[in-house]
Amino acid sequence: MTPPKPSGIVYIITEKSPQIQLFADYLADKTGCAIRIQSPSDTFTSPPSGNLLLLIDSDHIGIDALPEWQERLPSEMAKTPIAALNIRNLDHALEALSCAQLKGVFYRNESLDVICKGIHALIDGDLWMSRDLMARLILFYRKYQSNAFRPACGLTNREMEIITLLSSGSSNQQIAEKLFVSEHTVKSHLYNIFRKINVHNRIQALNWIHQNLGPILPNIEAARSLQRQHTP
């Protein structure tokens, strides 16, 4: 009898160890997905087709390193859902969301059954986050919509959109595509933003964001998606 085809392929981005292998074997058995372990330093040379999910072990890829790691993904994996494992608490989750385009968050104390359910949801294209985290994201997006969240330095609504995308690790081209503007327009906005917050480059701008706005600029796309799901 031919074995059933895996329902998806899950990459666990972490360093190999006997414990991780046991974890991968358990997930493969309970989810029906093909589970692969890949070191954070390895590159995806020829990504397979089908339903993919990337699970990033935050113990092995620091939050600050997430944007650079995402930039190294092949272009054909740009829309692959990414979730973070071993997140310590709500503040750590918000910080992760401010740095990367995450679709799911699994806390360190999450049960294996919950992780398996989350994997199925993410493979099916849904988001997977705790109620507290969803509430914070929805609250952020409502404030974002009502223009209640704006720093004292006088950034416009459009500049706030751009600085939010900048904080999530988006490149100029990605920002332009998401906002339906030209790359030249994005560069002009960034010039004005840098002038207003008194920085000279993206690295300084990201430091300014973390120092002045803290971990409260989550993934705006996740916030919008959650808002749609919870709107009557």
Secondary structure as UniProt FT lines:
FT   STRAND          9..13
FT   HELIX           18..31
FT   STRAND          34..38
FT   TURN            40..41
FT   STRAND          52..57
FT   TURN            58..60
FT   HELIX           63..65
FT   HELIX           66..71
FT   HELIX           75..77
FT   TURN            78..79
FT   STRAND          82..87
FT   HELIX           90..99
FT   STRAND          104..107
FT   TURN            108..109
FT   HELIX           112..123
FT   TURN            124..125
FT   HELIX           131..146
FT   TURN            152..153
FT   HELIX           157..167
FT   TURN            168..169
FT   HELIX           172..179
FT   HELIX           183..197
FT   HELIX           202..212
FT   TURN            213..215
FT   HELIX           220..229
//
